[in-house]
Amino acid sequence: MYMIYSKTANYIISCLGQNSNIKFIIKEFIKEIVETEDPKKPYSDQKMVEIFEEKGIAISRRTIAKYRDEMGILSSSKRKRF
């Protein structure tokens, strides 16, 4: 179901042991998730946490919300399109 995110998730995992800008990479992954979601049913921050967890990446809902806000991405209720 979340095969779209495999490339980014694998990149994140490969960078964890390096001196990479993980914050930037996580933000890119969030951006990718939001860009590919169904506009009629956007993912909540908690659902994004679950997507990260499925890829073996532990991240808190508050961190997702913080990064999403920093990128100017609205909450799921405000991204919803009818």
N, C-alpha and C positions, 0 to 999 in steps of 0.2 A: 504494500500500500504506500509506503514512503520511499520507494526505490529512487525517486527523483533526488532525494537528499543524500544518497550514498556517496557520491563523489565529494561533496563538501564535508560530510561527516568523516570520511576516511582521511581527508586532508587535515581536519582538526586533530584527529587522533594521531596522525603522523607528526604533527607539530608540537604535541604536548611535551615531548622530551627535549625540544630545541628552544633556542632563545627567539621564539617567534612572538609576534603581537597577537596573543590568543584573543584578546578583547576584540580586535578588528575582525578576526576570523569568525568568532561567535556572532558578531553583528552581521557579517556577510551571510551566515547560515540563517539567521533570523530573517534577513531580507529575502533570501531565497524561499523560505517557507511562506512568507506573506505574499510574495509575487505569484506563487503557484497554488495558493489556496482557492477554494470556491468562494467567490464574492458574496454569495447568498448565505454561506455558512463559514465565516472566517474562524480561524483557530484562536482560542483563548490563550492567555499566557500559560495557564496550566497545561493545556493540550500541547503547547510547544515544548514544555518541560518533558512531557511524555515522549514526544518525538526525539528529543535529545537523548533521553534515557534509553530508548530503543536502539540507539546507535552507540550506547556505552558511555555517554557523556553526562556527568552529573552536574546539574545547574539548578539554581533555585528559581522559583517563580518571580521573586522580587528582582533578581538579576535580569531575567528576561524583560520584565516591565521597565527596568531602569534603562537598559540598552535600547529597547524599542522607543522609549521616550526621547532618548538622546538622538536617535535617528529621525525623529519626527513622524514616527509611525503611530497612527491612532490605535486606541484599544479596539478589541474585536467588535464591541457593540457599535462603535462609531465607524468601523470599516464596512459593516454589513450593508450590502446593496440588495434592493428588492427587485 
